[in-house]
Amino acid sequence: MRLVIFTEPQQGASHEDLLRVAKAAEDGGFDGFFRSDHYVKMGDGSGLPGPSDAWITLAALAVQTSRIRLGTLVSSATFRLPGPLAIAVAQVDAMSGGRIEFGLGGGWFDAEHRAYGIPFPAVGERFDRLEEQLEIITGLWKTPDGATFDFDGKFYQLSDSPALPKPVQSPLPVIIGGHGKKRTPDLAARFATEFNVPFAKIEDIPAQYDRVRAASAAAGRAEPPAFSAATVLCVGRDDAEVRRRAAAIGREADEMRENGGIVGTPAEVVETIKRYADAGASRLFLQVLDLSDIDHIELVASDVLPKV
């Protein structure tokens, strides 16, 4: 099982905070450092110092780290035009030496759109735009050097695009995730390198993976995408430390356990991770909400990671 540290900077984080966590993840041997792509905090807290742009963050981390994989879980198709987004992601991939993974979704959080003047269409249109963006971005990256790319969609039109720059990786990994039963699996079958189920009970995850497998077979794909999951992290050396870390993020340990969280002592969470593996996941995105608690990451690195 590969483990990724996954952060939510919209809840309140400076770049120095994120760099410190990314360095701890890299030094600890984790597979990746990912961040959400949101512009407004959720729930309690001030959100200070305020939102940060995911791809600007990753560009900086690309040159401030050396090994760890970097990406979004996930960027919103409502935030950016697909052509410039393809350029930005390809450029950051080059800056990192080929360590970027591109998560893209349709967008769901209407408050952040209202707060920053971003149009927020109905859900059907958001999925339609997501599909066109995936077609355009992957199409630009696959266009041979010297050739041009054209696209005539309902929402986006490209003409004689030089389709540059190209990512270092070919193909650059694309992550699609969610709980939708039809369009989400269909898009994953067509475009995804990896399919992610976020914040679900473990027993509910295999059914969603099966939908992606079925959609992949129907699309004529020889192998489905790799499968992963995202879940909250709360590990302590004993029960008291677990309770302390749960309180620090405003959660209850038992509630997080019931909803698939990686929660408990190292021995306990190793068993939970094995349940995710049995469900079909090959990678876990561990949501770290207290970015000041570097000891938390180091504990998982020393006492959990070598056993999974």
KETOR-909351 format. One line per 5 residues: number of its first residue (from 1); their letters; for each residue x, y, z of N, C-alpha, C, O. Coordinates in steps of 0.05 Angstrom, whole numbers. Layout:
N
NUM = A = X/Y/Z/X/Y/Z/X/Y/Z/X/Y/Z | ...
END
This chain:
308
1 = MRLVI = 17/-24/0/0/0/0/18/25/0/36/27/17 | 13/43/-19/27/69/-19/10/89/-4/-14/90/-6 | 24/105/12/11/125/29/19/153/21/42/159/16 | -1/171/19/2/198/11/-7/216/33/-28/211/45 | 7/238/39/-2/258/57/-19/278/41/-10/289/21
6 = FTEPQ = -43/283/51/-63/299/36/-72/322/54/-81/317/77 | -69/347/45/-74/370/61/-98/386/51/-106/384/27 | -109/403/68/-132/420/62/-125/449/69/-134/459/89 | -108/462/52/-98/488/60/-119/510/63/-114/530/76 | -142/506/51/-163/527/53/-172/530/82/-185/550/89
11 = QGASH = -166/510/99/-174/512/127/-155/530/143/-160/537/166 | -133/538/130/-114/556/143/-86/546/141/-78/528/157 | -69/556/122/-42/547/119/-26/567/103/-36/576/82 | -2/573/112/16/589/96/32/570/78/31/545/82 | 47/581/59/65/564/43/86/551/61/93/528/56
16 = EDLLR = 96/565/81/116/553/99/104/529/113/119/509/117 | 79/530/121/66/507/133/66/483/114/72/460/122 | 58/488/89/56/466/70/83/455/63/87/431/60 | 103/472/61/130/463/55/140/445/77/153/424/72 | 135/453/102/145/437/125/132/409/125/145/389/130
21 = VAKAA = 106/408/118/92/382/117/102/366/93/107/342/96 | 106/379/70/116/364/47/144/353/52/150/331/44 | 161/369/65/188/359/71/186/335/91/201/316/88 | 169/337/111/166/315/130/156/290/115/165/268/121 | 137/293/97/127/271/81/149/258/64/152/234/62
26 = EDGGF = 165/275/51/187/266/35/208/251/52/217/229/45 | 216/264/73/236/252/91/226/226/103/242/207/108 | 200/224/108/188/200/120/184/177/102/178/155/111 | 187/181/76/184/159/57/156/156/45/150/135/33 | 139/176/49/112/174/38/113/176/7/132/186/-4
31 = DGFFR = 92/166/-6/92/165/-35/87/192/-47/97/198/-69 | 71/209/-33/65/235/-45/55/255/-25/49/248/-2 | 55/280/-34/43/302/-19/22/315/-38/29/325/-59 | -3/314/-30/-24/326/-46/-38/347/-30/-37/348/-6 | -52/365/-45/-68/385/-31/-95/387/-46/-98/381/-69
36 = SDHYV = -115/397/-31/-141/403/-42/-138/428/-59/-117/442/-59 | -159/434/-75/-160/458/-91/-186/472/-84/-206/469/-98 | -185/488/-63/-209/503/-54/-201/532/-47/-177/537/-41 | -220/550/-47/-215/578/-42/-230/589/-17/-226/612/-10 | -246/572/-3/-260/581/20/-259/558/41/-262/535/34
41 = KMGDG = -255/565/66/-254/545/87/-282/532/91/-302/543/83 | -281/509/103/-306/495/110/-307/491/140/-288/483/152 | -331/497/152/-334/493/181/-321/515/197/-319/538/187 | -314/509/221/-304/529/240/-275/537/233/-262/525/217 | -267/559/246/-239/569/242/-239/593/225/-258/599/210
46 = SGLPG = -217/608/226/-214/633/212/-206/629/183/-212/646/166 | -192/607/177/-181/604/150/-156/620/145/-145/619/123 | -146/635/165/-122/651/161/-98/635/155/-95/613/167 | -80/643/138/-78/670/126/-96/674/101/-94/695/88 | -112/654/94/-129/657/70/-122/636/49/-103/621/52
51 = PSDAW = -138/635/28/-135/613/8/-109/617/-7/-98/638/-9 | -100/595/-18/-76/595/-36/-83/579/-61/-99/560/-60 | -71/586/-83/-76/572/-108/-61/546/-109/-37/545/-104 | -75/524/-115/-62/498/-114/-38/495/-133/-18/484/-125 | -41/505/-157/-19/501/-176/4/519/-172/27/513/-180
56 = ITLAA = 0/543/-160/23/559/-152/37/546/-129/62/545/-129 | 23/535/-110/35/519/-88/52/497/-99/75/493/-91 | 41/481/-117/55/458/-127/79/465/-144/99/451/-145 | 78/488/-158/101/498/-173/124/503/-154/147/496/-159 | 118/516/-131/139/522/-112/150/496/-100/174/492/-98
61 = LAVQT = 132/478/-92/141/453/-81/157/435/-101/173/419/-93 | 151/439/-126/165/424/-147/195/429/-146/211/411/-151 | 203/453/-138/231/460/-137/242/459/-109/265/464/-104 | 224/455/-89/232/454/-61/233/426/-50/241/421/-27 | 226/406/-67/228/378/-60/242/363/-82/248/375/-103
66 = SRIRL = 249/338/-77/265/324/-97/254/297/-105/260/287/-127 | 239/284/-88/230/256/-94/200/252/-94/189/238/-110 | 187/265/-75/159/259/-70/141/267/-93/146/288/-106 | 120/252/-98/101/259/-119/82/280/-109/76/281/-85 | 73/297/-127/57/321/-120/32/322/-137/33/315/-160
71 = GTLVS = 10/331/-125/-14/334/-141/-37/346/-127/-35/354/-103 | -60/347/-141/-85/357/-130/-105/334/-127/-107/316/-144 | -121/336/-106/-143/318/-101/-167/335/-92/-171/339/-68 | -182/346/-111/-177/349/-139/-181/378/-146/-195/392/-132 | -169/386/-169/-175/412/-180/-204/413/-191/-215/392/-198
76 = SATFR = -216/436/-191/-243/439/-201/-243/450/-230/-229/469/-236 | -259/437/-247/-261/445/-275/-274/473/-277/-271/486/-298 | -287/482/-256/-300/509/-258/-279/531/-253/-285/554/-260 | -256/525/-243/-237/546/-235/-220/556/-258/-212/580/-257 | -215/540/-279/-195/548/-298/-204/539/-326/-219/520/-329
81 = LPGPL = -194/553/-346/-198/544/-374/-180/521/-380/-157/520/-370 | -188/502/-396/-172/477/-400/-146/482/-414/-126/469/-407 | -144/500/-433/-119/504/-447/-97/515/-428/-76/503/-426 | -102/538/-415/-82/547/-396/-76/528/-373/-54/527/-364 | -96/513/-365/-91/493/-344/-72/471/-354/-55/463/-339
86 = AIAVA = -76/462/-378/-58/442/-390/-29/453/-391/-10/438/-385 | -26/479/-397/1/491/-398/13/491/-370/36/483/-366 | -3/500/-350/7/502/-323/16/475/-312/37/473/-300 | -1/455/-315/5/428/-304/30/417/-318/47/405/-304 | 32/420/-344/55/410/-358/81/424/-349/102/412/-346
91 = QVDAM = 79/450/-344/102/466/-335/111/457/-308/135/453/-303 | 91/453/-289/98/444/-262/110/416/-263/128/409/-247 | 100/399/-281/112/373/-284/141/374/-292/158/360/-282 | 147/393/-310/175/397/-318/192/407/-295/215/399/-291 | 181/426/-280/195/438/-257/202/416/-236/222/418/-222
96 = SGGRI = 184/396/-234/188/375/-214/205/352/-224/212/334/-208 | 212/352/-249/226/329/-261/208/305/-265/217/283/-266 | 182/311/-269/163/289/-276/151/276/-252/150/251/-250 | 142/292/-232/131/281/-207/102/289/-202/92/286/-180 | 89/301/-222/62/312/-218/40/292/-225/43/276/-244
101 = EFGLG = 19/292/-210/-6/277/-216/-29/297/-215/-31/313/-197 | -46/294/-235/-67/314/-240/-94/303/-233/-105/287/-248 | -105/313/-211/-132/306/-204/-151/328/-213/-146/351/-208 | -173/320/-226/-192/339/-236/-221/329/-231/-227/306/-236 | -238/347/-221/-266/341/-217/-284/364/-227/-274/384/-237
106 = GGWFD = -310/360/-224/-329/379/-235/-333/403/-218/-345/423/-228 | -325/403/-192/-331/424/-174/-357/420/-159/-376/409/-171 | -359/427/-134/-383/422/-119/-389/443/-98/-412/445/-89 | -370/460/-89/-373/477/-66/-382/505/-76/-365/521/-84 | -408/510/-76/-418/534/-87/-409/559/-73/-407/580/-85
111 = AEHRA = -404/557/-46/-397/581/-31/-371/593/-41/-368/618/-41 | -351/577/-49/-326/588/-58/-329/602/-85/-315/620/-92 | -348/592/-101/-353/605/-126/-366/632/-122/-358/652/-135 | -385/634/-104/-398/660/-98/-377/679/-87/-378/703/-93 | -360/669/-69/-341/686/-55/-321/700/-74/-312/722/-69
116 = YGIPF = -314/686/-96/-293/697/-114/-303/701/-143/-287/702/-161 | -330/702/-146/-340/710/-172/-336/689/-194/-332/696/-217 | -337/664/-187/-333/642/-206/-360/630/-213/-375/623/-195 | -367/629/-239/-393/617/-246/-395/589/-236/-376/573/-236 | -419/582/-227/-425/555/-216/-450/544/-229/-472/547/-218
121 = PAVGE = -447/531/-252/-470/521/-266/-482/497/-251/-471/486/-232 | -505/488/-261/-519/464/-250/-501/439/-254/-483/439/-271 | -507/419/-239/-490/395/-238/-486/382/-265/-464/373/-271 | -507/381/-281/-505/368/-307/-485/383/-325/-469/371/-338 | -486/410/-324/-467/425/-340/-439/423/-329/-420/422/-345
126 = RFDRL = -436/421/-303/-409/418/-292/-397/391/-302/-373/391/-308 | -412/370/-302/-401/345/-313/-395/347/-343/-375/336/-352 | -412/361/-358/-407/365/-386/-381/381/-390/-364/374/-408 | -377/402/-374/-352/417/-376/-328/400/-368/-307/402/-381 | -331/384/-347/-309/367/-339/-301/348/-361/-277/344/-367
131 = EEQLE = -321/336/-374/-315/318/-396/-299/332/-418/-279/321/-428 | -308/355/-426/-294/370/-447/-266/378/-438/-247/376/-454 | -263/386/-413/-236/393/-404/-218/369/-404/-194/372/-412 | -227/346/-396/-210/322/-397/-203/315/-426/-180/308/-431 | -222/317/-444/-215/312/-472/-194/332/-483/-176/324/-497
136 = IITGL = -197/357/-475/-178/377/-485/-151/374/-473/-131/374/-487 | -150/372/-447/-123/371/-433/-108/346/-441/-84/348/-448 | -120/323/-441/-106/299/-449/-100/300/-479/-80/290/-488 | -118/312/-494/-113/314/-523/-89/332/-529/-73/326/-547 | -87/354/-515/-64/372/-519/-38/357/-513/-19/359/-527
141 = WKTPD = -38/343/-491/-14/330/-482/-6/307/-501/18/301/-504 | -25/294/-514/-19/272/-532/-13/280/-560/-3/264/-576 | -18/305/-567/-13/314/-595/17/313/-601/32/324/-586 | 24/301/-623/53/299/-630/66/326/-634/53/345/-642 | 91/328/-627/106/353/-632/104/360/-661/108/343/-679
146 = GATFD = 99/385/-667/97/394/-694/69/393/-705/63/406/-726 | 51/378/-692/23/378/-700/7/398/-684/16/408/-664 | -18/403/-692/-35/421/-678/-60/407/-668/-66/385/-677 | -73/419/-649/-97/407/-637/-121/425/-641/-120/449/-637 | -144/413/-648/-169/427/-652/-190/413/-635/-190/389/-632
151 = FDGKF = -209/429/-625/-231/418/-610/-255/437/-614/-253/461/-610 | -278/425/-620/-302/440/-624/-324/429/-606/-339/412/-614 | -325/438/-581/-344/428/-562/-366/448/-557/-367/470/-569 | -384/441/-539/-406/459/-532/-396/483/-516/-407/505/-519 | -376/478/-499/-367/499/-481/-339/510/-488/-333/533/-481
156 = YQLSD = -323/494/-501/-296/502/-507/-289/496/-536/-297/475/-547 | -276/515/-549/-267/511/-577/-237/519/-578/-229/540/-569 | -221/501/-590/-193/507/-595/-187/503/-624/-197/485/-637 | -171/521/-636/-164/520/-664/-134/524/-668/-123/543/-658 | -122/505/-682/-94/507/-688/-76/511/-664/-57/526/-665
161 = SPALP = -83/497/-642/-66/500/-618/-40/485/-622/-40/462/-632 | -17/498/-616/8/483/-618/11/461/-598/30/445/-600 | -7/460/-578/-7/438/-559/19/436/-544/30/414/-540 | 30/458/-535/55/460/-521/50/476/-495/33/493/-494 | 66/471/-475/88/451/-473/76/423/-466/53/420/-459
166 = KPVQS = 93/403/-469/86/376/-462/96/370/-434/117/380/-426 | 82/353/-419/92/344/-393/117/327/-397/122/316/-419 | 133/324/-376/156/306/-376/145/277/-378/156/261/-393 | 125/271/-363/113/244/-362/95/241/-386/80/259/-394 | 95/217/-398/78/211/-420/67/182/-417/82/163/-423
171 = PLPVI = 43/179/-408/24/200/-401/28/210/-372/38/196/-355 | 20/235/-368/19/245/-341/-5/233/-326/-27/233/-337 | -1/223/-302/-23/210/-288/-47/228/-283/-44/251/-274 | -71/219/-289/-96/233/-285/-112/218/-264/-117/194/-267 | -121/233/-243/-138/221/-222/-166/232/-224/-170/257/-225
176 = IGGHG = -185/215/-225/-214/222/-224/-226/207/-200/-219/184/-194 | -244/220/-185/-255/208/-162/-284/216/-157/-294/233/-171 | -296/202/-138/-323/210/-130/-341/186/-125/-332/163/-125 | -366/192/-119/-386/172/-112/-407/167/-132/-425/150/-129 | -407/183/-154/-427/180/-175/-428/152/-187/-408/139/-190
181 = KKRTP = -452/143/-194/-455/115/-202/-454/112/-233/-451/89/-242 | -456/133/-248/-456/130/-277/-434/146/-291/-415/136/-302 | -437/173/-290/-419/189/-306/-391/189/-294/-371/189/-309 | -388/188/-268/-362/187/-256/-346/162/-264/-324/165/-274 | -358/138/-262/-344/114/-272/-338/115/-302/-317/106/-311
186 = DLAAR = -356/126/-317/-352/128/-346/-328/146/-353/-311/140/-370 | -326/169/-339/-304/187/-344/-278/174/-334/-257/177/-347 | -279/160/-312/-254/147/-302/-245/126/-322/-221/123/-327 | -264/111/-333/-257/90/-353/-243/102/-377/-225/90/-389 | -252/126/-385/-241/139/-410/-214/153/-405/-197/153/-422
191 = FATEF = -211/165/-381/-189/184/-378/-170/179/-354/-148/189/-354 | -179/163/-335/-164/162/-310/-141/142/-310/-144/119/-320 | -119/150/-298/-98/131/-291/-104/118/-264/-97/95/-258 | -118/134/-247/-125/125/-220/-153/135/-213/-161/158/-220 | -169/118/-200/-195/126/-191/-196/126/-160/-187/107/-148
196 = NVPFA = -206/148/-149/-205/152/-120/-234/154/-109/-250/168/-119 | -238/140/-87/-263/143/-71/-257/158/-46/-242/148/-29 | -267/182/-43/-261/198/-20/-280/195/3/-305/196/-1 | -270/191/27/-285/193/52/-310/176/52/-333/186/53 | -306/150/49/-328/131/49/-323/109/69/-300/104/77
201 = KIEDI = -344/96/78/-340/72/95/-327/51/78/-333/48/54 | -309/36/90/-293/17/75/-311/-4/61/-306/-11/38 | -332/-12/74/-350/-33/62/-365/-23/37/-375/-39/22 | -367/4/34/-381/15/11/-362/19/-13/-372/24/-36 | -337/17/-10/-318/23/-31/-317/3/-54/-317/11/-77
206 = PAQYD = -317/-24/-48/-315/-43/-71/-337/-39/-92/-331/-44/-116 | -361/-32/-85/-382/-28/-105/-375/-6/-125/-381/-9/-148 | -363/15/-115/-355/37/-133/-332/28/-151/-332/35/-175 | -313/14/-140/-291/3/-157/-303/-15/-178/-294/-14/-201 | -323/-31/-171/-335/-50/-191/-349/-34/-213/-348/-43/-236
211 = RVRAA = -361/-11/-207/-373/5/-228/-352/15/-247/-357/16/-271 | -329/22/-237/-307/31/-255/-296/8/-271/-290/11/-295 | -294/-15/-259/-285/-39/-274/-305/-45/-297/-296/-50/-319 | -331/-44/-291/-351/-49/-312/-350/-28/-334/-352/-35/-357 | -347/-3/-326/-346/18/-346/-321/15/-363/-322/21/-387
216 = SAAAG = -299/7/-351/-274/3/-366/-277/-19/-386/-268/-17/-409 | -289/-41/-378/-294/-63/-396/-312/-55/-419/-307/-62/-442 | -333/-40/-413/-352/-31/-434/-338/-12/-453/-345/-11/-477 | -318/3/-444/-304/21/-461/-282/8/-477/-268/20/-493 | -278/-19/-472/-257/-33/-486/-230/-29/-475/-210/-35/-488
221 = RAEPP = -228/-21/-450/-203/-16/-437/-192/-43/-426/-207/-57/-413 | -167/-49/-432/-157/-75/-424/-155/-78/-394/-161/-99/-383 | -146/-57/-380/-144/-57/-351/-157/-32/-340/-155/-10/-352 | -171/-34/-317/-183/-10/-305/-161/7/-293/-138/-1/-292 | -168/32/-285/-149/48/-271/-140/35/-244/-154/17/-235
226 = AFSAA = -118/44/-233/-112/37/-206/-133/49/-187/-146/68/-194 | -136/37/-164/-156/46/-145/-143/57/-120/-124/46/-109 | -155/78/-109/-146/90/-85/-169/100/-69/-192/100/-78 | -164/110/-44/-184/122/-27/-172/144/-11/-147/145/-7 | -188/163/-2/-180/185/15/-195/183/42/-219/177/42
231 = TVLCV = -180/187/64/-193/185/90/-177/201/110/-153/207/106 | -190/209/132/-177/225/152/-156/208/168/-160/184/171 | -135/222/177/-114/209/192/-114/219/221/-115/244/226 | -113/201/240/-111/208/269/-98/185/284/-112/167/293 | -72/186/287/-57/164/298/-42/174/323/-32/196/324
236 = GRDDA = -42/157/344/-28/163/368/-14/139/380/-22/116/374 | 6/144/396/21/122/408/3/106/428/8/83/434 | -17/120/439/-36/107/457/-63/120/454/-65/140/438 | -83/111/468/-110/121/465/-112/151/472/-127/166/460 | -97/159/493/-98/187/501/-87/205/479/-98/227/475
241 = EVRRR = -66/197/466/-55/213/444/-74/214/420/-77/234/407 | -88/192/415/-108/192/394/-130/212/400/-138/227/383 | -140/211/425/-161/230/433/-152/259/432/-167/276/423 | -127/264/439/-116/291/437/-115/300/409/-123/323/403 | -106/284/391/-105/292/363/-133/295/351/-137/313/334
246 = AAAIG = -151/278/358/-179/281/349/-191/308/358/-203/322/343 | -186/315/384/-196/340/394/-184/364/380/-198/384/376 | -159/362/373/-145/384/359/-157/391/332/-155/413/323 | -171/371/320/-184/377/294/-214/377/296/-228/377/276 | -224/378/321/-253/381/325/-269/356/318/-292/358/309
251 = READE = -257/333/321/-271/308/313/-271/288/337/-257/293/357 | -287/267/335/-288/246/354/-275/221/342/-280/214/319 | -258/208/357/-244/184/346/-263/163/337/-259/152/315 | -283/157/352/-302/135/345/-317/142/319/-321/125/302 | -325/167/317/-339/176/292/-321/172/268/-330/163/247
256 = MRENG = -296/180/270/-278/177/248/-273/148/241/-272/140/218 | -271/131/261/-267/102/257/-291/91/241/-288/76/222 | -315/98/249/-339/87/237/-341/95/208/-354/82/192 | -328/117/200/-330/127/173/-305/123/157/-299/137/138 | -290/102/164/-267/94/148/-241/108/154/-222/104/140
261 = GIVGT = -240/123/176/-215/137/183/-193/119/191/-197/98/202 | -168/128/185/-144/115/194/-139/126/222/-124/146/226 | -151/113/242/-152/124/269/-144/103/289/-154/80/288 | -127/110/308/-120/93/330/-90/91/334/-75/108/324 | -81/71/348/-53/66/352/-41/55/326/-56/46/308
266 = PAEVV = -14/55/323/-2/44/298/-11/16/292/-17/10/269 | -13/-2/312/-22/-29/306/-50/-30/296/-57/-45/278 | -67/-13/308/-95/-12/299/-98/-2/270/-113/-14/254 | -83/19/263/-86/30/237/-74/13/215/-82/13/192 | -53/-3/222/-43/-22/203/-65/-42/195/-67/-48/171
271 = ETIKR = -81/-51/214/-103/-69/208/-124/-55/191/-135/-67/173 | -129/-29/196/-149/-15/180/-139/-12/151/-154/-14/132 | -113/-6/148/-102/-3/121/-104/-30/106/-109/-30/82 | -101/-52/120/-104/-78/107/-132/-82/97/-137/-94/76 | -152/-71/112/-180/-73/102/-183/-57/76/-198/-66/59
276 = YADAG = -170/-34/74/-171/-19/49/-159/-35/26/-169/-35/4 | -137/-48/32/-124/-65/11/-143/-87/3/-145/-93/-21 | -156/-99/22/-175/-121/15/-198/-110/-1/-210/-125/-17 | -205/-85/3/-227/-73/-12/-219/-66/-41/-236/-60/-58 | -192/-66/-47/-183/-62/-74/-165/-38/-77/-156/-32/-99
281 = ASRLF = -160/-22/-56/-144/2/-58/-114/-5/-58/-106/-23/-43 | -99/9/-75/-70/5/-75/-56/30/-65/-31/30/-62 | -71/52/-59/-59/76/-49/-80/90/-31/-104/90/-38 | -70/102/-9/-87/116/9/-78/145/12/-54/150/15 | -96/164/10/-91/192/14/-100/199/43/-124/198/49
286 = LQVLD = -81/205/60/-85/208/88/-89/238/94/-70/254/93 | -113/246/100/-120/274/105/-109/283/132/-118/275/153 | -89/301/130/-77/313/154/-88/341/158/-84/358/141 | -103/345/180/-116/370/184/-101/389/203/-105/413/201 | -85/379/221/-68/396/238/-40/397/226/-24/379/231
291 = LSDID = -35/417/211/-9/419/197/14/427/215/37/426/206 | 8/435/239/29/441/258/41/417/272/62/418/285 | 27/394/269/34/370/284/52/352/267/43/331/257 | 77/360/263/96/344/247/101/317/260/107/298/246 | 100/316/287/105/290/301/85/269/292/91/245/291
296 = HIELV = 60/278/284/40/259/275/49/245/249/47/221/247 | 60/261/230/70/250/205/94/232/210/96/210/198 | 112/240/228/135/224/234/128/198/248/141/178/243 | 107/198/264/98/173/277/88/153/257/95/130/258 | 72/163/238/62/145/217/85/135/200/86/111/192
301 = ASDVL = 104/152/194/127/144/178/143/122/191/153/104/178 | 147/124/218/165/105/232/150/80/241/162/58/241 | 124/82/248/111/59/260/89/46/244/79/25/251 | 81/59/221/60/48/204/71/42/177/67/19/167 | 84/61/164/92/58/136/109/33/131/104/19/111
306 = PKV = 128/26/149/144/2/143/128/-25/144/137/-45/135 | 103/-23/156/88/-48/159/66/-51/139/51/-71/139 | 64/-32/120/43/-34/100/54/-34/72/40/-35/52
END
